[in-house]
Structures are given as structure tokens and as C-alpha cells.
Amino acid sequence: MKEIELQPHQPPPPPPPGEWNLFTRQAAIVVLLLGVLALIRMMLPLLSLLAVTGIFVLVLSYPVNSLQKKRKMRYPVAVLVVFIPLAIIFLLLVIFSFDWMVSNFKLVLDTVQTELTVSQDNITLILDRFSGASASIMNTLFGMLALFREQLSSAVQCVWGLGISFFLAFLFILEMPANIARSFEALSEFSQREFGILINRLSNVWNGWLRSTVITSFLVGVTTALELYIFGIPYAGILGVIAGFLNLIPTFGPLIAYLLIIVVTYTQGSTRFTSLSPTALTLLVWIVNMMINQFIRLVIFPRLAGKAVRLPVFLVILGLVVAALLWGVIGVILVIPLMGTVREVLFYVMRKINRQEPYPDEELKEGFWLKEITSK
């Protein structure tokens, strides 16, 4: 009988560079799921603050990098050149806006007080015919004072939140290149290429969303100015510019724009619809403005943003609906770039889990994460 020659056991060939072993792939799935759940739970109370900070970082990174590359400035100097003038402008706007709002609120209260003022005979007649009429008038006045206090408190909280977000963005941008470069130095050359391409793709997602937001804000500003001009509201152009700029600020920005439009319309009136009372005119202008802005934000913006982040329109609209139900306004604002980010990360992770090259034919583009760009 012929003997069968037993071949010695051969160890498995080593995995190619950059490939994850079985344990790493399994651990990646578990850690990814747990990390996403934990991150969502931790970030919910700070979602609005982090959203505004992220927008500041996205917007202000462009001039900082331009000064550092084209003007050959040292990176910290470029950051200071961008942030110091903006901080001064922000403080001046806060002082001016606060004084302007207080003055206009006083004017509103004086106007309402004049409309509620009646003669002694009328007061007597009201008290004779309707019991509790005086209490009703007092409740109205106290309600207006409470409304003024709430609006003032909201404005102060908004300014405080913007200030904190601006400061956090300053710290983040100041240390961003050095921190990312140090993180990449701990990776192998193969992994640096993969993560560099992944960051490139994520940057394209968020930049595309930012461009869509800027275009949407431009449309909001133009339509607001045209609407106010048609209604004959003074300062229509200025209010349109302010509304467009404030649309860039999540949650608080549109609310402040609505408040400014309401105050100006109520106090200044219209040069064309003079027969309408201040209350009716203000209500009409606000409703029309809100309907136009909602059409831009919920119809035009999803199409622009979906095309920018390479997501189908129906998926973008579905994400907007789910985010509105779960997280409110801030969820509607951030759901599109977050969906694009999740798509890119899942693509990378699934390719690694399946032992496939994530980006076989894609070249690493120059970015702030490369070694030659530092914070010096």
C-alpha cells in the first residue's frame, strides 16, 4: 500500500499591509455601534452648541488656510488675523443690537399702552358692563411684560451661546493642524493614505453641505428683502442682508431674524398698506416671510444639499422628517451632512471588514493632515 506523504503544516500567509485581522474586524463592528450610541447620547444636550461651533470652524478655516498658504503667514498668526477683527465686529454688533432692541421694545410697549389707554368714562362703562375687565387689562399688561422678559432672556442666551461657540472654534482651529499631524504620525504609511482619503471625502461632504447652506441663506436674504420691499417696510435691504446672514446660524439665527422683522414692521409700519393696523400688517408680513423661508429650507435646500453630499432626494427628505421628530430644529439642520458622513464611514468600514481595498484607484490629495503642513 502506497504511503501518503504528510506535508508539514504551513503557517497562513501574512495579511497584506493595512488589512485587519479577524479579531480587529469583529471588534470594529462592536466598537462602532457602541460608540455611535454613546456619542449620540452624550452630545444631545450640547448638539446646538457643537453645531454652531462646527459651522464657525468650517467657515473660518478657509480664510485661515488661505492666509497661511498664499500669504506665507505662520499658522497662529493667520488664525489671529482672522479671529480678532471678527471678535471686535461681534462685540460691536452685540452692543448695537442690544441697544436697538431695547429702544424698539420700549417703543412697542408705549404704542400698546397708548392703544389700551381709554378715558375714565370708558373705563367706568367697561367696569359696569363687564365684571373683571380691569383684571383682564392688568393681565394683558403683565403678559406683555412677561413676553418682553422672555425675548430679552432668549436674546442674551443666544449671544452667550454664539460667544462660546466662537471661542471654541478659535481654540479648535488654532490647534487643528498640529493635533491631526501628530495623530497621523502614529499610523503606518499605508493607513495614512487611507485615512487621508477618508478625511478628504468627509471634508467634501461637509463643504458641499456648507455651500448649499450659503446658497440657501442667499435665497432667504433676497426673498426677504423683496417681500419687505413689496409690503413697503422700511430698511428692506438691510433686513434682507441680516436675515440671510442669520440663516447661517442654526436654531437661533432664524428666530432672531423673525424677531427683527416683527419689531421693525410693527414700529415703522408700511408706506403702501397704510390702511392695515400695525398688528394685522405685522402678522401678514411674518406669515408670508415664514412660508417663503420654509419653502426654501424644506424644498430647495434638500435638493441642493442632497446633490452636494451625493444622497438621493427621497433619502434626504426622509432624514429631515425623522430628525425633526427626534431632535427638532437642530436635527433638521445637521441631518444631511451627518448622513453623508455615516455613508462614507460605513463604506470604509465595510470594505475593511470584507478585506477589500477601500480606495484602490484614488490618490491622496494635499490637505492640512499631511506632514508638511504644521502649525508652525
Buried (B, 14 or more C-beta within 10 A) or exposed (E): EEEEEEEEEEEEEEEEEBBBEEEEBEEBEEEBEEEEEEEEEEEEEEBBBBBBBBBBBBBBBEBBBEBBBEEEBEBBEBBBBBBEEBBEEBEEEBEEBBEEBEEBBEBBBEEBEEEEEEEEEEBEEBEEEEEEBEEEBEEEBEEBEEEBEEBBEBBEEBBEBBBEBBBBBBEBBBBBBBEBBEEBEEBEEEEBBBBBBBBBBBBBBBBBBBEBBBBBBBBBBBBBBBBBBBBBBBBBEEBBBBBBBBBBBBBBBBBBBBBBBBBBBBBBBBEEBEEBEBEEBBBBBBEBBEEBBEEBBBEBBBEBBBBBBEBEEEBBBEBBEEBBEEBEBBBBBBBBBBBBBEBBBEBBBEBBBEEEEBBEEEEBEEBBBBEEBEBE
